[in-house]
Amino acid sequence: MHESTPATAKRTFPGATLMVVGAARCGTSSIHELFRLHPAVCASNPKEPFFFENEYGRGLDYYRQAYFPHWNGQHVVVEARVANMVLPFVTPRIKNTFPDAQFVVSLREPAERAFSHWALKHSVGLERRPFGVAIAQARERLREGNELEGPDGERLWRAAIRDRPPHVARDVYLEAGLYATHMKRFFAHFPRERLFVLSMEELRADTSDIPRRLFQFAGLDPALGPARMPRINRHSEVGSRFLHRINNKVTLHRFLPSSWRQRIRAWTSPLQPGLEPPASVMASLREFYAPHDRDLCQLMGWTRCPWEKGRS
């Protein structure tokens, strides 16, 4: 158990020992908050560092100062940048930097995840296309292959971050749900036992046993942390479309410290209510993801994906 650091021990920042890399809109904020509330954990502030995708050349001193200035000798250091799962060029960087890291991977029924991602961007004024149009254009783009997998992947991603807030910078509605592809990439760099895989469906169905399992996975005493999962959705507080459109025009996010960006999101209004996906688009999406879900089940040794267990 990694519970404390003796007062006489030399304190050396270990970097991220645990990384939450699940896809966006899959409960990663609740998982990050769960670990943050454990007294033996130092959790990143803000939740999502952009280090591996956009600041890697600045080095580990920058990483510590930017995201963990509050570190006080804890052995377990947690961050939760969801793009770390989707971006192919990031995985080898994590391996080179934190070769002993563990990972929590949170997944979600991919069609539902895609709609939730679109609804977030639509609500903050970054997506004006109807959901069906956005998905159709994404499918057409993927016919030529995933650009992020190619040699220009990092350049394209960093260009998107320069133009928009990093949390919602680029349309990866479809790419983020290709779970088997992402899991294979991580398995190529890390032993499988380093990855704790769960689904948002499991988080919704049972919040009592998962905290204990997560704490034990991280080498923490479950008795010292929360007994139930916190109910957190940071992007239910993303603010009004009007405020976000102002930000998009003048790119205020480039100049404000991360702590202030968090406060502004907390002060503003919730996501637009009443958004519903067209049934025909969702059916087409589930057909698109079906072979990828089968690949995931074969890779993980599952008989069914977690989101299929409630279906007839």
Secondary structure, DSSP 8 states (H G I E B T S, - for coil): ------TTS-------SEEE---TTSSHHHHHHHHHTSTTEEE-SSS---IIIIIGGGHHHHHHHHH-TT--S-SEEEE--THHHH-TTTHHHHHHH-TT-EEEEEE--HHHHHHHHHHHHHHTTS--S-HHHHHHHHHHHHTT--GGGSTTHHHHHHHHHHHS-GGG-S--TTGGG-HHHHHHHHHHHS-GGGEEEEEHHHHHH--SSHHHHHHHHTT--GGGS-SS-----GGGG---HHHHHHHHHHTGGGTS-HHHHHHHHHHS----TT----HHHHHHHHHHHHHHHHHHHHHHT-SS-GGGTT--
